[in-house]
Amino acid sequence: MKHPNVLQITLVVALGGLLFGYDTAVISGATESLQIFFNLNPAELGFAAASALIGCVIGAIAAGYTSTKYGRRGALLIAALLFFISALGSAVPDQYWTFIFYRIIGGIGVGIASMVSPMYIAEIAPPQKRGALVSCNQFAIIFGMLVVYFVNYGIALMGSESWLNEMGWRYMFGSEMIPAGLFFFLLFSVPETPRWLAMRGRDEQAKELLSKISKGKDFDSQWKEIKDSLVEVSTASITSRKILPILVIGIMLSVLQQVTGINVFLYYAPVILKSFSSSSTDIALLQTILVGAVNLTFTVIAIITVDKYGRKPLMMLGAGLMAISMIAIGTAAYLNAIGGYLLVFVLTYIAAFALSLGPVTWVLLSEIFPNNVRSKALSIAVFAQWVANYAVSQTFPMMNDQNSWLFKEFNGGFPFWFYGVMGLVTIYFVHRFVPETKGKSLEELEELWEKPDELETVTHN
């Protein structure tokens, strides 16, 4: 069987990222309509936006088992089916809890795809291109968001605001059936990863595939590294002294990516942008498309630079710009100096995230764990990420609208200040604890954790 090359495989697998972005962002154009149609209070609106994240948490837990037992491709096939079922189910309900149920189903698909897509790409990518190729998954996530922003905007223009509140939002959710079906069928054109095949004892298939992917370059040394790694960690426990510190770093990277506030803008962008000025709903949706375009552009810059300048510089630079932007937005809210100019700070924040914590966190998570525990460890780290995502998404409307004391004291600025402080925490954590991983094979990174002196050097340079 002739297998596609690494770039072709990456493009297919990254469709899981596109559906991740599509599914999580589709609700941004429908929040006001959902609030009106189902007559929701702020807490219920927060749950409507965050309910899919319950599924993401479940999916993240399930991803470790499914990607180990059924393979990386098998897990992605399951995710594709869940995306399709969710898109269909979310478009038809007349009851709030029926809508919530199908959003959770879609969330399970997101949870699986969010973990397995970057892991799959990392396991087939050559070391010198791994950062860029894994970042393609983040590009696909953002592209999926941008696509759905256009879809939502186009649907909003199809009828009146009352039509949008009654029927239009259903078209928004149902539109996801198209990319979900495409993803499912294209997955049959890609193979399993050589490392998963080797883990399952299918050495001949693994060697044949690795030889085709690497085009014979350093094939023998790559195969020896993989086999030595699998033997070395075959009995490793996720809580062993070797693995646990790596797991803690992975969990912290996941949590910090979320508590710096990105999904506040991704889920509530039209509502926030509308509050900055007297713009109408359709103008706010158009501004949301601008947010998506900036996100996409700077993700491309990250793809170009992550293997050149490394992971740590991008993470620290981005976190700093995110902190400045959030603190500025919070201060403007506190001083009641809200205006259209705040779109500049929103776009700076989005650009900084797209350059750093967005793609580079996933690159690091896909790299740092040893082969035989990668599925399980990455599943735990992604589980923590979705829990943090849920907490941020659920609490933002409550902090911003529902808590009268917080609003009275801080005039809506408190949540943005909090996210800004978390950006400063991220700078310290990355500088102090995260090693530079560019240019090393996955097996070389395993050796790095066993050399304290070398690890100390790469985490402080």
Beta strands, then each sheet from edge to edge (+ up, - down):
end
